[in-house]
Amino acid sequence: MERLRSSPLHANTSTALDKHLEAIQVVQSRRKDEIVNASNRQRQGAPRCQDDRDVFALALAIQELSTATRKARTMLWYALQ
């Protein structure tokens, strides 16, 4: 985007992109936690019922990712104008 505009991006744009990257990393972490916990429960012979805490944490992380994505797209659109 900086190359397209031939000028540096506004600080808010960089912040939005940083928050978007952070939200992606949180979703990846929550998904890994869910997989590890599910495999541990399976090894221990626990019922296949999945722990709701993992699912809720992942759902919240995806919701935050969705919000961060919308903000990042808006900031990039604004920067391009």
GUROTI-190086 format. One record per residue: residue in three letters; x, y, z of N, C-alpha, C in turn; residue number from 1; chain. Coordinates in steps of 0.1 Angstrom, whole numbers, plus 2048, in hexadecimal, padded with zeros to 3 digits. Example, Ala and Ser with C-alpha at 12.3 -4.5 7.8 and 13.67 -1.06 7.14 Angstrom:
2
<node><residu>ala</residu><n_X>884</n_X><n_Y>7C7</n_Y><n_Z>84E</n_Z><ca_X>87B</ca_X><ca_Y>7D3</ca_Y><ca_Z>84E</ca_Z><c_X>884</c_X><c_Y>7DF</c_Y><c_Z>84E</c_Z><num>1</num><chaine>A</chaine></node>
<node><residu>ser</residu><n_X>880</n_X><n_Y>7EA</n_Y><n_Z>847</n_Z><ca_X>889</ca_X><ca_Y>7F5</ca_Y><ca_Z>847</ca_Z><c_X>881</c_X><c_Y>800</c_Y><c_Z>84F</c_Z><num>2</num><chaine>A</chaine></node>
//
This chain:
81
<node><residu>met</residu><n_X>808</n_X><n_Y>7F4</n_Y><n_Z>800</n_Z><ca_X>800</ca_X><ca_Y>800</ca_Y><ca_Z>800</ca_Z><c_X>809</c_X><c_Y>80C</c_Y><c_Z>800</c_Z><num>1</num><chaine>A</chaine></node>
<node><residu>glu</residu><n_X>814</n_X><n_Y>80C</n_Y><n_Z>808</n_Z><ca_X>81D</ca_X><ca_Y>818</ca_Y><ca_Z>808</ca_Z><c_X>823</c_X><c_Y>81A</c_Y><c_Z>7FA</c_Z><num>2</num><chaine>A</chaine></node>
<node><residu>arg</residu><n_X>826</n_X><n_Y>80F</n_Y><n_Z>7F3</n_Z><ca_X>82B</ca_X><ca_Y>811</ca_Y><ca_Z>7E5</ca_Z><c_X>821</c_X><c_Y>817</c_Y><c_Z>7DC</c_Z><num>3</num><chaine>A</chaine></node>
<node><residu>leu</residu><n_X>814</n_X><n_Y>813</n_Y><n_Z>7DD</n_Z><ca_X>80A</ca_X><ca_Y>818</ca_Y><ca_Z>7D5</ca_Z><c_X>807</c_X><c_Y>827</c_Y><c_Z>7D7</c_Z><num>4</num><chaine>A</chaine></node>
<node><residu>arg</residu><n_X>808</n_X><n_Y>82B</n_Y><n_Z>7E3</n_Z><ca_X>806</ca_X><ca_Y>839</ca_Y><ca_Z>7E6</ca_Z><c_X>813</c_X><c_Y>842</c_Y><c_Z>7E5</c_Z><num>5</num><chaine>A</chaine></node>
<node><residu>ser</residu><n_X>81E</n_X><n_Y>83B</n_Y><n_Z>7E5</n_Z><ca_X>82B</ca_X><ca_Y>842</ca_Y><ca_Z>7E5</ca_Z><c_X>82D</c_X><c_Y>84B</c_Y><c_Z>7F2</c_Z><num>6</num><chaine>A</chaine></node>
<node><residu>ser</residu><n_X>827</n_X><n_Y>847</n_Y><n_Z>7FC</n_Z><ca_X>828</ca_X><ca_Y>84E</ca_Y><ca_Z>809</ca_Z><c_X>826</c_X><c_Y>844</c_Y><c_Z>814</c_Z><num>7</num><chaine>A</chaine></node>
<node><residu>pro</residu><n_X>82B</n_X><n_Y>847</n_Y><n_Z>820</n_Z><ca_X>828</ca_X><ca_Y>83E</ca_Y><ca_Z>82C</ca_Z><c_X>819</c_X><c_Y>83D</c_Y><c_Z>830</c_Z><num>8</num><chaine>A</chaine></node>
<node><residu>leu</residu><n_X>816</n_X><n_Y>832</n_Y><n_Z>836</n_Z><ca_X>808</ca_X><ca_Y>831</ca_Y><ca_Z>83B</ca_Z><c_X>806</c_X><c_Y>838</c_Y><c_Z>848</c_Z><num>9</num><chaine>A</chaine></node>
<node><residu>his</residu><n_X>7FA</n_X><n_Y>83C</n_Y><n_Z>84A</n_Z><ca_X>7F6</ca_X><ca_Y>842</ca_Y><ca_Z>857</ca_Z><c_X>7F8</c_X><c_Y>838</c_Y><c_Z>862</c_Z><num>10</num><chaine>A</chaine></node>
<node><residu>ala</residu><n_X>7FB</n_X><n_Y>83D</n_Y><n_Z>86E</n_Z><ca_X>7FE</ca_X><ca_Y>835</ca_Y><ca_Z>87A</ca_Z><c_X>7F2</c_X><c_Y>82C</c_Y><c_Z>87D</c_Z><num>11</num><chaine>A</chaine></node>
<node><residu>asn</residu><n_X>7E6</n_X><n_Y>831</n_Y><n_Z>87B</n_Z><ca_X>7DA</ca_X><ca_Y>829</ca_Y><ca_Z>87E</ca_Z><c_X>7D9</c_X><c_Y>81D</c_Y><c_Z>875</c_Z><num>12</num><chaine>A</chaine></node>
<node><residu>thr</residu><n_X>7DD</n_X><n_Y>81E</n_Y><n_Z>868</n_Z><ca_X>7DD</ca_X><ca_Y>813</ca_Y><ca_Z>85F</ca_Z><c_X>7E7</c_X><c_Y>808</c_Y><c_Z>864</c_Z><num>13</num><chaine>A</chaine></node>
<node><residu>ser</residu><n_X>7F3</n_X><n_Y>80C</n_Y><n_Z>868</n_Z><ca_X>7FD</ca_X><ca_Y>802</ca_Y><ca_Z>86D</ca_Z><c_X>7F7</c_X><c_Y>7FC</c_Y><c_Z>87A</c_Z><num>14</num><chaine>A</chaine></node>
<node><residu>thr</residu><n_X>7F1</n_X><n_Y>803</n_Y><n_Z>882</n_Z><ca_X>7EB</ca_X><ca_Y>7FD</ca_Y><ca_Z>88E</ca_Z><c_X>7E1</c_X><c_Y>7F3</c_Y><c_Z>88B</c_Z><num>15</num><chaine>A</chaine></node>
<node><residu>ala</residu><n_X>7D8</n_X><n_Y>7F6</n_Y><n_Z>882</n_Z><ca_X>7CD</ca_X><ca_Y>7ED</ca_Y><ca_Z>87E</ca_Z><c_X>7D3</c_X><c_Y>7E0</c_Y><c_Z>878</c_Z><num>16</num><chaine>A</chaine></node>
<node><residu>leu</residu><n_X>7DE</n_X><n_Y>7E1</n_Y><n_Z>870</n_Z><ca_X>7E4</ca_X><ca_Y>7D5</ca_Y><ca_Z>86A</ca_Z><c_X>7EB</c_X><c_Y>7CD</c_Y><c_Z>875</c_Z><num>17</num><chaine>A</chaine></node>
<node><residu>asp</residu><n_X>7F1</n_X><n_Y>7D4</n_Y><n_Z>87F</n_Z><ca_X>7F7</ca_X><ca_Y>7CD</ca_Y><ca_Z>88A</ca_Z><c_X>7ED</c_X><c_Y>7C5</c_Y><c_Z>892</c_Z><num>18</num><chaine>A</chaine></node>
<node><residu>lys</residu><n_X>7E1</n_X><n_Y>7CB</n_Y><n_Z>895</n_Z><ca_X>7D7</ca_X><ca_Y>7C5</ca_Y><ca_Z>89C</ca_Z><c_X>7D1</c_X><c_Y>7B9</c_Y><c_Z>895</c_Z><num>19</num><chaine>A</chaine></node>
<node><residu>his</residu><n_X>7D0</n_X><n_Y>7BA</n_Y><n_Z>887</n_Z><ca_X>7CC</ca_X><ca_Y>7AF</ca_Y><ca_Z>87F</ca_Z><c_X>7D5</c_X><c_Y>7A3</c_Y><c_Z>880</c_Z><num>20</num><chaine>A</chaine></node>
<node><residu>leu</residu><n_X>7E2</n_X><n_Y>7A6</n_Y><n_Z>87F</n_Z><ca_X>7EC</ca_X><ca_Y>79B</ca_Y><ca_Z>880</ca_Z><c_X>7EB</c_X><c_Y>795</c_Y><c_Z>88E</c_Z><num>21</num><chaine>A</chaine></node>
<node><residu>glu</residu><n_X>7E9</n_X><n_Y>79D</n_Y><n_Z>898</n_Z><ca_X>7E8</ca_X><ca_Y>797</ca_Y><ca_Z>8A6</ca_Z><c_X>7DC</c_X><c_Y>78F</c_Y><c_Z>8A7</c_Z><num>22</num><chaine>A</chaine></node>
<node><residu>ala</residu><n_X>7D1</n_X><n_Y>793</n_Y><n_Z>8A1</n_Z><ca_X>7C4</ca_X><ca_Y>78B</ca_Y><ca_Z>8A2</ca_Z><c_X>7C6</c_X><c_Y>77E</c_Y><c_Z>89B</c_Z><num>23</num><chaine>A</chaine></node>
<node><residu>ile</residu><n_X>7CD</n_X><n_Y>77E</n_Y><n_Z>890</n_Z><ca_X>7D0</ca_X><ca_Y>771</ca_Y><ca_Z>888</ca_Z><c_X>7D8</c_X><c_Y>768</c_Y><c_Z>891</c_Z><num>24</num><chaine>A</chaine></node>
<node><residu>gln</residu><n_X>7E2</n_X><n_Y>76D</n_Y><n_Z>898</n_Z><ca_X>7EA</ca_X><ca_Y>765</ca_Y><ca_Z>8A1</ca_Z><c_X>7E2</c_X><c_Y>75F</c_Y><c_Z>8AC</c_Z><num>25</num><chaine>A</chaine></node>
<node><residu>val</residu><n_X>7D9</n_X><n_Y>767</n_Y><n_Z>8B2</n_Z><ca_X>7D1</ca_X><ca_Y>762</ca_Y><ca_Z>8BD</ca_Z><c_X>7C8</c_X><c_Y>757</c_Y><c_Z>8B8</c_Z><num>26</num><chaine>A</chaine></node>
<node><residu>val</residu><n_X>7C2</n_X><n_Y>758</n_Y><n_Z>8AC</n_Z><ca_X>7B9</ca_X><ca_Y>74D</ca_Y><ca_Z>8A7</ca_Z><c_X>7C2</c_X><c_Y>741</c_Y><c_Z>8A5</c_Z><num>27</num><chaine>A</chaine></node>
<node><residu>gln</residu><n_X>7CE</n_X><n_Y>742</n_Y><n_Z>89F</n_Z><ca_X>7D6</ca_X><ca_Y>736</ca_Y><ca_Z>89D</ca_Z><c_X>7D9</c_X><c_Y>730</c_Y><c_Z>8AB</c_Z><num>28</num><chaine>A</chaine></node>
<node><residu>ser</residu><n_X>7DC</n_X><n_Y>738</n_Y><n_Z>8B5</n_Z><ca_X>7DF</ca_X><ca_Y>732</ca_Y><ca_Z>8C2</ca_Z><c_X>7D3</c_X><c_Y>72B</c_Y><c_Z>8C8</c_Z><num>29</num><chaine>A</chaine></node>
<node><residu>arg</residu><n_X>7C8</n_X><n_Y>731</n_Y><n_Z>8C7</n_Z><ca_X>7BB</ca_X><ca_Y>72B</ca_Y><ca_Z>8CD</ca_Z><c_X>7B8</c_X><c_Y>71E</c_Y><c_Z>8C5</c_Z><num>30</num><chaine>A</chaine></node>
<node><residu>arg</residu><n_X>7BB</n_X><n_Y>71D</n_Y><n_Z>8B8</n_Z><ca_X>7B8</ca_X><ca_Y>711</ca_Y><ca_Z>8B1</ca_Z><c_X>7C2</c_X><c_Y>706</c_Y><c_Z>8B5</c_Z><num>31</num><chaine>A</chaine></node>
<node><residu>lys</residu><n_X>7CE</n_X><n_Y>70A</n_Y><n_Z>8B7</n_Z><ca_X>7D8</ca_X><ca_Y>700</ca_Y><ca_Z>8BB</ca_Z><c_X>7D4</c_X><c_Y>6FA</c_Y><c_Z>8C9</c_Z><num>32</num><chaine>A</chaine></node>
<node><residu>asp</residu><n_X>7D0</n_X><n_Y>703</n_Y><n_Z>8D2</n_Z><ca_X>7CC</ca_X><ca_Y>6FF</ca_Y><ca_Z>8DF</ca_Z><c_X>7C0</c_X><c_Y>6F5</c_Y><c_Z>8DE</c_Z><num>33</num><chaine>A</chaine></node>
<node><residu>glu</residu><n_X>7B7</n_X><n_Y>6F8</n_Y><n_Z>8D6</n_Z><ca_X>7AB</ca_X><ca_Y>6F0</ca_Y><ca_Z>8D4</ca_Z><c_X>7AF</c_X><c_Y>6E2</c_Y><c_Z>8CF</c_Z><num>34</num><chaine>A</chaine></node>
<node><residu>ile</residu><n_X>7B8</n_X><n_Y>6E1</n_Y><n_Z>8C6</n_Z><ca_X>7BD</ca_X><ca_Y>6D5</ca_Y><ca_Z>8C0</ca_Z><c_X>7C4</c_X><c_Y>6CD</c_Y><c_Z>8CB</c_Z><num>35</num><chaine>A</chaine></node>
<node><residu>val</residu><n_X>7CD</n_X><n_Y>6D3</n_Y><n_Z>8D2</n_Z><ca_X>7D5</ca_X><ca_Y>6CC</ca_Y><ca_Z>8DC</ca_Z><c_X>7CC</c_X><c_Y>6C7</c_Y><c_Z>8E7</c_Z><num>36</num><chaine>A</chaine></node>
<node><residu>asn</residu><n_X>7C3</n_X><n_Y>6CF</n_Y><n_Z>8EC</n_Z><ca_X>7BA</ca_X><ca_Y>6CB</ca_Y><ca_Z>8F7</ca_Z><c_X>7B1</c_X><c_Y>6BF</c_Y><c_Z>8F2</c_Z><num>37</num><chaine>A</chaine></node>
<node><residu>ala</residu><n_X>7AC</n_X><n_Y>6C0</n_Y><n_Z>8E6</n_Z><ca_X>7A4</ca_X><ca_Y>6B5</ca_Y><ca_Z>8E1</ca_Z><c_X>7AB</c_X><c_Y>6A8</c_Y><c_Z>8DF</c_Z><num>38</num><chaine>A</chaine></node>
<node><residu>ser</residu><n_X>7B8</n_X><n_Y>6A9</n_Y><n_Z>8DB</n_Z><ca_X>7C0</ca_X><ca_Y>69D</ca_Y><ca_Z>8DA</ca_Z><c_X>7C3</c_X><c_Y>697</c_Y><c_Z>8E7</c_Z><num>39</num><chaine>A</chaine></node>
<node><residu>asn</residu><n_X>7C6</n_X><n_Y>6A0</n_Y><n_Z>8F1</n_Z><ca_X>7C9</ca_X><ca_Y>69B</ca_Y><ca_Z>8FF</ca_Z><c_X>7BD</c_X><c_Y>694</c_Y><c_Z>905</c_Z><num>40</num><chaine>A</chaine></node>
<node><residu>arg</residu><n_X>7B1</n_X><n_Y>69A</n_Y><n_Z>903</n_Z><ca_X>7A5</ca_X><ca_Y>693</ca_Y><ca_Z>908</ca_Z><c_X>7A2</c_X><c_Y>686</c_Y><c_Z>901</c_Z><num>41</num><chaine>A</chaine></node>
<node><residu>gln</residu><n_X>7A5</n_X><n_Y>685</n_Y><n_Z>8F4</n_Z><ca_X>7A3</ca_X><ca_Y>679</ca_Y><ca_Z>8ED</ca_Z><c_X>7AD</c_X><c_Y>66E</c_Y><c_Z>8F2</c_Z><num>42</num><chaine>A</chaine></node>
<node><residu>arg</residu><n_X>7B9</n_X><n_Y>672</n_Y><n_Z>8F5</n_Z><ca_X>7C3</ca_X><ca_Y>668</ca_Y><ca_Z>8FA</ca_Z><c_X>7BF</c_X><c_Y>663</c_Y><c_Z>908</c_Z><num>43</num><chaine>A</chaine></node>
<node><residu>gln</residu><n_X>7B9</n_X><n_Y>66B</n_Y><n_Z>910</n_Z><ca_X>7B5</ca_X><ca_Y>668</ca_Y><ca_Z>91E</ca_Z><c_X>7A9</c_X><c_Y>660</c_Y><c_Z>91E</c_Z><num>44</num><chaine>A</chaine></node>
<node><residu>gly</residu><n_X>7A2</n_X><n_Y>65E</n_Y><n_Z>913</n_Z><ca_X>796</ca_X><ca_Y>656</ca_Y><ca_Z>912</ca_Z><c_X>78A</c_X><c_Y>65E</c_Y><c_Z>917</c_Z><num>45</num><chaine>A</chaine></node>
<node><residu>ala</residu><n_X>78B</n_X><n_Y>66B</n_Y><n_Z>917</n_Z><ca_X>77F</ca_X><ca_Y>673</ca_Y><ca_Z>91B</ca_Z><c_X>775</c_X><c_Y>673</c_Y><c_Z>910</c_Z><num>46</num><chaine>A</chaine></node>
<node><residu>pro</residu><n_X>769</n_X><n_Y>676</n_Y><n_Z>914</n_Z><ca_X>75E</ca_X><ca_Y>676</ca_Y><ca_Z>909</ca_Z><c_X>762</c_X><c_Y>680</c_Y><c_Z>8FE</c_Z><num>47</num><chaine>A</chaine></node>
<node><residu>arg</residu><n_X>75C</n_X><n_Y>67E</n_Y><n_Z>8F3</n_Z><ca_X>75F</ca_X><ca_Y>686</ca_Y><ca_Z>8E7</ca_Z><c_X>759</c_X><c_Y>694</c_Y><c_Z>8E8</c_Z><num>48</num><chaine>A</chaine></node>
<node><residu>cys</residu><n_X>752</n_X><n_Y>697</n_Y><n_Z>8F3</n_Z><ca_X>74C</ca_X><ca_Y>6A4</ca_Y><ca_Z>8F5</ca_Z><c_X>757</c_X><c_Y>6AE</c_Y><c_Z>8F6</c_Z><num>49</num><chaine>A</chaine></node>
<node><residu>gln</residu><n_X>756</n_X><n_Y>6B8</n_Y><n_Z>8EE</n_Z><ca_X>761</ca_X><ca_Y>6C2</ca_Y><ca_Z>8EE</ca_Z><c_X>75F</c_X><c_Y>6CD</c_Y><c_Z>8F9</c_Z><num>50</num><chaine>A</chaine></node>
<node><residu>asp</residu><n_X>76A</n_X><n_Y>6D1</n_Y><n_Z>8FF</n_Z><ca_X>769</ca_X><ca_Y>6DB</ca_Y><ca_Z>909</ca_Z><c_X>765</c_X><c_Y>6E8</c_Y><c_Z>903</c_Z><num>51</num><chaine>A</chaine></node>
<node><residu>asp</residu><n_X>75B</n_X><n_Y>6EE</n_Y><n_Z>909</n_Z><ca_X>755</ca_X><ca_Y>6FA</ca_Y><ca_Z>904</ca_Z><c_X>75E</c_X><c_Y>706</c_Y><c_Z>905</c_Z><num>52</num><chaine>A</chaine></node>
<node><residu>arg</residu><n_X>767</n_X><n_Y>706</n_Y><n_Z>90F</n_Z><ca_X>770</ca_X><ca_Y>711</ca_Y><ca_Z>910</ca_Z><c_X>779</c_X><c_Y>714</c_Y><c_Z>904</c_Z><num>53</num><chaine>A</chaine></node>
<node><residu>asp</residu><n_X>77E</n_X><n_Y>709</n_Y><n_Z>8FF</n_Z><ca_X>786</ca_X><ca_Y>70A</ca_Y><ca_Z>8F3</ca_Z><c_X>77F</c_X><c_Y>710</c_Y><c_Z>8E7</c_Z><num>54</num><chaine>A</chaine></node>
<node><residu>val</residu><n_X>772</n_X><n_Y>70B</n_Y><n_Z>8E5</n_Z><ca_X>76A</ca_X><ca_Y>710</ca_Y><ca_Z>8DA</ca_Z><c_X>766</c_X><c_Y>71E</c_Y><c_Z>8DC</c_Z><num>55</num><chaine>A</chaine></node>
<node><residu>phe</residu><n_X>763</n_X><n_Y>722</n_Y><n_Z>8E8</n_Z><ca_X>75F</ca_X><ca_Y>730</ca_Y><ca_Z>8EB</ca_Z><c_X>76B</c_X><c_Y>739</c_Y><c_Z>8E9</c_Z><num>56</num><chaine>A</chaine></node>
<node><residu>ala</residu><n_X>777</n_X><n_Y>735</n_Y><n_Z>8ED</n_Z><ca_X>783</ca_X><ca_Y>73D</ca_Y><ca_Z>8EB</ca_Z><c_X>786</c_X><c_Y>73F</c_Y><c_Z>8DD</c_Z><num>57</num><chaine>A</chaine></node>
<node><residu>leu</residu><n_X>785</n_X><n_Y>734</n_Y><n_Z>8D5</n_Z><ca_X>787</ca_X><ca_Y>735</ca_Y><ca_Z>8C7</ca_Z><c_X>77D</c_X><c_Y>73E</c_Y><c_Z>8C0</c_Z><num>58</num><chaine>A</chaine></node>
<node><residu>ala</residu><n_X>770</n_X><n_Y>73D</n_Y><n_Z>8C4</n_Z><ca_X>766</ca_X><ca_Y>745</ca_Y><ca_Z>8BE</ca_Z><c_X>768</c_X><c_Y>754</c_Y><c_Z>8C1</c_Z><num>59</num><chaine>A</chaine></node>
<node><residu>leu</residu><n_X>76C</n_X><n_Y>757</n_Y><n_Z>8CD</n_Z><ca_X>76F</ca_X><ca_Y>765</ca_Y><ca_Z>8D0</ca_Z><c_X>77B</c_X><c_Y>76A</c_Y><c_Z>8C8</c_Z><num>60</num><chaine>A</chaine></node>
<node><residu>ala</residu><n_X>785</n_X><n_Y>762</n_Y><n_Z>8C7</n_Z><ca_X>791</ca_X><ca_Y>766</ca_Y><ca_Z>8BF</ca_Z><c_X>78D</c_X><c_Y>768</c_Y><c_Z>8B0</c_Z><num>61</num><chaine>A</chaine></node>
<node><residu>ile</residu><n_X>784</n_X><n_Y>760</n_Y><n_Z>8AB</n_Z><ca_X>780</ca_X><ca_Y>762</ca_Y><ca_Z>89D</ca_Z><c_X>777</c_X><c_Y>76E</c_Y><c_Z>89C</c_Z><num>62</num><chaine>A</chaine></node>
<node><residu>gln</residu><n_X>76F</n_X><n_Y>771</n_Y><n_Z>8A6</n_Z><ca_X>768</ca_X><ca_Y>77E</ca_Y><ca_Z>8A5</ca_Z><c_X>771</c_X><c_Y>78A</c_Y><c_Z>8A6</c_Z><num>63</num><chaine>A</chaine></node>
<node><residu>glu</residu><n_X>77B</n_X><n_Y>789</n_Y><n_Z>8AE</n_Z><ca_X>785</ca_X><ca_Y>794</ca_Y><ca_Z>8AE</ca_Z><c_X>78D</c_X><c_Y>795</c_Y><c_Z>8A1</c_Z><num>64</num><chaine>A</chaine></node>
<node><residu>leu</residu><n_X>790</n_X><n_Y>78A</n_Y><n_Z>89B</n_Z><ca_X>796</ca_X><ca_Y>78A</ca_Y><ca_Z>88E</ca_Z><c_X>78D</c_X><c_Y>791</c_Y><c_Z>883</c_Z><num>65</num><chaine>A</chaine></node>
<node><residu>ser</residu><n_X>781</n_X><n_Y>78E</n_Y><n_Z>884</n_Z><ca_X>777</ca_X><ca_Y>793</ca_Y><ca_Z>87A</ca_Z><c_X>777</c_X><c_Y>7A3</c_Y><c_Z>87C</c_Z><num>66</num><chaine>A</chaine></node>
<node><residu>thr</residu><n_X>776</n_X><n_Y>7A7</n_Y><n_Z>888</n_Z><ca_X>776</ca_X><ca_Y>7B6</ca_Y><ca_Z>88A</ca_Z><c_X>783</c_X><c_Y>7BC</c_Y><c_Z>885</c_Z><num>67</num><chaine>A</chaine></node>
<node><residu>ala</residu><n_X>78E</n_X><n_Y>7B6</n_Y><n_Z>889</n_Z><ca_X>79C</ca_X><ca_Y>7BB</ca_Y><ca_Z>885</ca_Z><c_X>79D</c_X><c_Y>7BB</c_Y><c_Z>875</c_Z><num>68</num><chaine>A</chaine></node>
<node><residu>thr</residu><n_X>798</n_X><n_Y>7B1</n_Y><n_Z>86F</n_Z><ca_X>798</ca_X><ca_Y>7B0</ca_Y><ca_Z>860</ca_Z><c_X>791</c_X><c_Y>7BC</c_Y><c_Z>85A</c_Z><num>69</num><chaine>A</chaine></node>
<node><residu>arg</residu><n_X>785</n_X><n_Y>7BE</n_Y><n_Z>85F</n_Z><ca_X>77C</ca_X><ca_Y>7C9</ca_Y><ca_Z>85A</ca_Z><c_X>784</c_X><c_Y>7D6</c_Y><c_Z>85B</c_Z><num>70</num><chaine>A</chaine></node>
<node><residu>lys</residu><n_X>789</n_X><n_Y>7D8</n_Y><n_Z>867</n_Z><ca_X>790</ca_X><ca_Y>7E5</ca_Y><ca_Z>86A</ca_Z><c_X>79D</c_X><c_Y>7E7</c_Y><c_Z>861</c_Z><num>71</num><chaine>A</chaine></node>
<node><residu>ala</residu><n_X>7A4</n_X><n_Y>7DC</n_Y><n_Z>85F</n_Z><ca_X>7B0</ca_X><ca_Y>7DC</ca_Y><ca_Z>856</ca_Z><c_X>7AC</c_X><c_Y>7DF</c_Y><c_Z>848</c_Z><num>72</num><chaine>A</chaine></node>
<node><residu>arg</residu><n_X>7A2</n_X><n_Y>7D8</n_Y><n_Z>843</n_Z><ca_X>79D</ca_X><ca_Y>7DB</ca_Y><ca_Z>835</ca_Z><c_X>799</c_X><c_Y>7E9</c_Y><c_Z>833</c_Z><num>73</num><chaine>A</chaine></node>
<node><residu>thr</residu><n_X>791</n_X><n_Y>7EE</n_Y><n_Z>83D</n_Z><ca_X>78D</ca_X><ca_Y>7FC</ca_Y><ca_Z>83C</ca_Z><c_X>799</c_X><c_Y>806</c_Y><c_Z>83C</c_Z><num>74</num><chaine>A</chaine></node>
<node><residu>met</residu><n_X>7A2</n_X><n_Y>803</n_Y><n_Z>845</n_Z><ca_X>7AE</ca_X><ca_Y>80C</ca_Y><ca_Z>845</ca_Z><c_X>7B6</c_X><c_Y>80C</c_Y><c_Z>838</c_Z><num>75</num><chaine>A</chaine></node>
<node><residu>leu</residu><n_X>7B7</n_X><n_Y>800</n_Y><n_Z>833</n_Z><ca_X>7BF</ca_X><ca_Y>7FF</ca_Y><ca_Z>826</ca_Z><c_X>7B7</c_X><c_Y>805</c_Y><c_Z>81A</c_Z><num>76</num><chaine>A</chaine></node>
<node><residu>trp</residu><n_X>7AA</n_X><n_Y>804</n_Y><n_Z>81B</n_Z><ca_X>7A2</ca_X><ca_Y>80B</ca_Y><ca_Z>810</ca_Z><c_X>7A4</c_X><c_Y>81A</c_Y><c_Z>812</c_Z><num>77</num><chaine>A</chaine></node>
<node><residu>tyr</residu><n_X>7A3</n_X><n_Y>81F</n_Y><n_Z>81E</n_Z><ca_X>7A4</ca_X><ca_Y>82D</ca_Y><ca_Z>821</ca_Z><c_X>7B2</c_X><c_Y>832</c_Y><c_Z>81C</c_Z><num>78</num><chaine>A</chaine></node>
<node><residu>ala</residu><n_X>7BC</n_X><n_Y>82A</n_Y><n_Z>81F</n_Z><ca_X>7CA</ca_X><ca_Y>82E</ca_Y><ca_Z>81B</ca_Z><c_X>7CC</c_X><c_Y>82E</c_Y><c_Z>80C</c_Z><num>79</num><chaine>A</chaine></node>
<node><residu>leu</residu><n_X>7C5</n_X><n_Y>826</n_Y><n_Z>805</n_Z><ca_X>7C6</ca_X><ca_Y>826</ca_Y><ca_Z>7F7</ca_Z><c_X>7BF</c_X><c_Y>832</c_Y><c_Z>7F0</c_Z><num>80</num><chaine>A</chaine></node>
<node><residu>gln</residu><n_X>7B5</n_X><n_Y>837</n_Y><n_Z>7F7</n_Z><ca_X>7AD</ca_X><ca_Y>842</ca_Y><ca_Z>7F1</ca_Z><c_X>7B5</c_X><c_Y>84F</c_Y><c_Z>7EF</c_Z><num>81</num><chaine>A</chaine></node>
//
